[in-house]
Amino acid sequence: MTDSIPVDIRPAFPMEVPRGQVRAKFQELLGLDEVPTEVDFDVGASREEEELRFTDVSYANYMGETISAIMARPLEMGVDLLPGVVGMPETDSSAEEVMDPRLYRPVEERGPLLGWGREMARRGYAVLSFSPKGTVVRRGKLEKWEEETKLLAPYGRPQLGILADETVRASLVLGAMDGIDPARIGLTGMSLGGLASWLAMSIAPWIRTSAAVCGVLGTMEQMVHHGQVRRHSSAIFIPHMLRYFDHPEIVAACIAPRPFMMVAPTEDDDMPRAGVDELVRVVAPVYKAAGHPEYYRVHRPPGVHTHKLEYLDWVVAWFEEYLKPVTD
């Protein structure tokens, strides 16, 4: 629990936002003038390994930064169009590790799962991975990252908006590749990658589904007061957001009733239980009222903030249900 601010602090100048206007306001808070619907990209070299084809792809975010991505797909498709998945790593990992030849965890108790993107490609998906804004390989030293965050703030350009923009653009790039079904694009990732998944799905209505693993999702209010805030840079806290709404209202208004799955371990430092409880309390009835309570699934296993093989199985099972079959 933080002792940096009063426990009973309230947002300044709070405003109620009608549900139909939440996406537009959230887009504004993320500092996105527009949500792109098409993206220019370059296709680089391809190579074949283990009955998979790997292709280098690059595109630019709205800041003009070049994003290098890797797409993996099975050589033998078996269908006319493949479902696509944008798969993103956590802060201390990278796209290269997502595509590692081995599926394993270097450290058992905590840390990344390597090779999970390649594994999903083996199971019949076109998987595009990139190292998003905020990963160590992109940001460099934390001091430089904090300086950039500070200088972007007066312009209303939070880092999480850039993260969402890069992810939305990745979905468009993947959907535009030959042999990929643009109507069957899903998002997934761990930690920072999980956060990117639900942020992008919130502002991009064409995303069919997402599966956020340990995606810093519950309520920002609980995270501020009861999360391990010293684990995070200032970029994780979207300025002014609590004046208007919190995570439950965003998911209820901007993601529902599209299929959405999340993994929230009960001892995750970034997702206090009370915040996840509030999210479920608000969001589950929205899916039920839409006639599809099964479209919202929350896994709450015991454990800390880490990526387990079991979680990958849940993600794959979810996409098998909501991105396949591809022949209908």
Residue pairs with C-beta under 8 A, 6 or more apart in sequence:
1 225
1 226
2 224
2 225
2 226
2 229
4 229
5 224
7 225
11 242
11 243
12 243
13 243
14 242
14 243
14 244
15 243
15 244
17 25
17 244
17 245
17 249
19 249
19 252
19 253
20 253
22 244
22 245
22 249
22 250
22 253
22 254
23 202
23 203
23 205
23 253
23 254
25 244
25 245
26 202
26 203
26 245
26 250
26 254
27 35
27 203
29 158
29 161
29 238
29 239
29 240
29 241
29 244
30 158
30 160
30 161
30 164
30 165
30 199
30 203
30 238
31 152
31 155
31 156
31 157
31 158
31 161
32 62
32 161
32 164
32 165
32 203
33 62
35 168
35 203
35 204
36 62
36 165
36 168
36 169
36 172
37 172
38 172
38 176
39 59
39 169
39 172
39 173
39 176
40 59
40 60
41 57
41 58
41 59
41 173
41 176
42 57
42 58
42 59
43 55
43 56
43 57
43 177
44 55
44 56
44 57
44 58
45 55
45 56
46 53
46 54
46 55
46 56
47 53
47 54
48 54
48 75
49 101
50 101
50 118
50 122
51 74
51 75
51 76
51 122
52 72
52 73
52 74
52 75
52 118
52 121
52 122
53 72
53 73
53 74
53 75
54 70
54 71
54 72
54 99
55 70
55 71
55 72
55 73
55 177
56 68
56 69
56 70
57 68
57 69
57 70
57 71
57 128
57 173
57 177
58 66
58 67
58 68
58 69
59 66
59 67
59 69
59 169
59 170
59 173
60 66
60 67
61 67
61 133
61 162
61 165
61 166
61 169
62 162
62 165
63 162
65 133
67 130
67 166
67 169
67 170
68 95
68 130
68 131
69 95
69 128
69 129
69 130
69 170
69 173
70 95
70 96
70 98
70 99
70 117
70 128
70 129
70 130
71 126
71 127
71 128
71 129
71 174
71 177
72 99
72 117
72 118
72 121
72 126
72 127
72 129
73 82
73 121
73 125
73 126
73 127
73 179
74 82
74 121
74 122
74 124
77 179
78 124
79 326
79 327
80 179
80 326
80 327
81 179
81 180
81 181
81 184
81 326
82 124
82 125
82 126
82 179
82 180
82 181
82 326
83 124
83 125
83 126
83 180
83 181
83 184
83 185
83 186
83 319
83 323
83 324
83 326
84 125
84 126
84 127
84 128
84 171
84 174
84 175
84 177
84 180
84 181
84 182
84 184
84 185
84 186
85 120
85 125
85 126
85 127
85 128
85 174
85 185
85 186
85 187
85 188
85 319
85 323
86 127
86 128
86 129
86 130
86 167
86 170
86 171
86 174
86 185
86 186
86 187
86 188
86 189
86 197
87 98
87 116
87 117
87 120
87 127
87 128
87 129
87 188
87 189
87 193
88 95
88 98
88 129
88 130
88 132
88 167
88 187
88 188
88 189
88 190
88 192
88 193
88 194
88 196
88 197
89 95
89 97
89 98
89 112
89 129
89 131
89 132
89 135
89 189
89 190
89 192
89 193
90 112
90 135
90 189
90 190
90 191
90 192
90 193
90 214
90 307
91 134
91 135
91 136
91 191
91 192
92 111
92 112
92 135
92 136
93 112
93 114
93 135
93 190
94 131
94 135
94 137
95 117
95 129
95 130
95 131
96 131
97 112
97 114
97 115
98 114
98 115
98 116
98 117
98 118
98 129
99 115
99 117
99 118
99 127
99 129
100 114
100 115
100 118
101 115
101 118
102 114
102 115
103 113
103 114
103 115
103 116
103 118
103 119
103 309
104 113
104 114
104 115
105 111
105 112
105 113
105 114
105 306
105 307
105 308
105 309
106 112
106 114
109 304
109 306
110 304
110 305
110 306
111 306
111 307
112 190
112 307
113 190
113 307
113 308
113 309
113 311
113 312
116 307
116 312
117 127
117 129
118 127
119 312
120 127
120 312
120 315
120 316
120 319
121 127
123 316
124 324
125 319
125 323
126 174
126 177
126 179
126 180
128 170
128 173
128 174
128 177
130 166
130 170
131 137
131 138
132 138
132 163
132 166
132 167
132 192
132 193
132 196
133 139
133 159
133 162
133 163
133 166
134 145
134 159
134 163
134 192
134 235
135 192
139 145
139 148
142 233
145 159
145 233
145 235
146 233
146 234
146 235
148 159
149 158
149 159
149 233
149 234
149 235
150 234
152 158
152 159
153 239
158 235
158 238
158 239
159 235
160 195
160 199
160 235
160 236
160 238
163 192
163 195
163 196
163 199
164 196
164 199
164 200
164 202
164 203
166 196
167 187
167 196
167 197
167 199
167 200
168 200
168 203
168 204
171 185
171 187
171 200
171 204
171 206
171 207
174 180
174 185
175 181
175 182
175 185
176 182
181 326
182 206
183 206
183 208
184 208
184 323
184 324
184 326
185 206
185 207
185 208
186 207
186 208
186 209
186 210
186 211
186 319
186 322
186 323
187 196
187 197
187 200
187 201
187 207
187 209
187 210
187 211
188 194
188 197
188 210
188 211
188 212
188 213
188 315
188 319
189 195
189 196
189 197
189 212
189 213
189 215
190 213
190 214
190 215
190 307
190 311
191 213
191 214
191 215
191 216
191 270
191 305
191 307
192 216
193 213
193 215
194 212
194 213
194 214
194 215
194 216
194 217
194 262
194 263
195 212
195 215
195 216
195 217
195 236
197 210
197 211
197 212
197 215
198 210
198 212
198 215
198 217
198 251
198 255
198 260
198 262
200 207
200 210
201 207
201 209
201 210
201 254
201 255
201 258
201 260
202 250
202 251
202 254
202 255
203 254
207 258
208 258
208 259
208 322
208 323
209 258
209 259
209 260
209 261
209 318
209 319
209 322
209 323
210 255
210 260
210 261
211 260
211 261
211 262
211 263
211 314
211 315
211 318
211 319
212 260
212 261
212 262
212 263
213 262
213 263
213 307
213 311
213 315
214 263
214 264
214 265
214 268
214 270
214 271
214 305
214 306
214 307
215 262
215 263
216 223
216 236
216 270
216 271
217 247
217 251
217 262
217 264
217 271
217 276
217 279
218 247
218 264
218 271
218 272
218 274
218 275
218 276
218 278
218 279
219 246
219 247
219 248
219 274
219 275
219 278
219 279
220 237
220 238
220 241
220 242
220 246
220 247
221 242
221 246
221 275
222 272
222 274
222 275
222 278
223 229
223 270
223 271
223 272
223 275
224 237
226 272
226 274
226 275
227 269
227 270
227 271
227 272
228 269
228 270
231 269
231 270
232 270
245 253
246 278
247 275
247 279
248 278
248 279
248 281
248 282
248 283
249 282
251 260
251 279
251 282
251 283
252 282
252 283
252 286
256 283
256 286
256 287
256 290
256 295
256 296
257 286
257 287
257 290
257 291
257 292
257 295
258 295
259 292
259 295
259 296
259 318
259 321
259 322
260 295
260 296
260 297
261 296
261 297
261 298
261 299
261 314
261 315
261 318
262 297
262 298
262 299
263 299
263 301
263 311
263 314
263 315
264 271
264 276
264 298
264 299
264 300
265 271
265 300
265 301
265 302
265 303
265 304
265 305
265 306
266 273
266 300
266 301
266 302
266 303
267 302
267 303
267 304
268 303
268 304
268 305
269 304
269 305
270 305
271 305
276 298
276 300
279 298
280 298
283 296
284 293
284 296
287 293
287 294
287 295
287 296
295 322
297 318
299 311
299 314
301 308
301 310
301 311
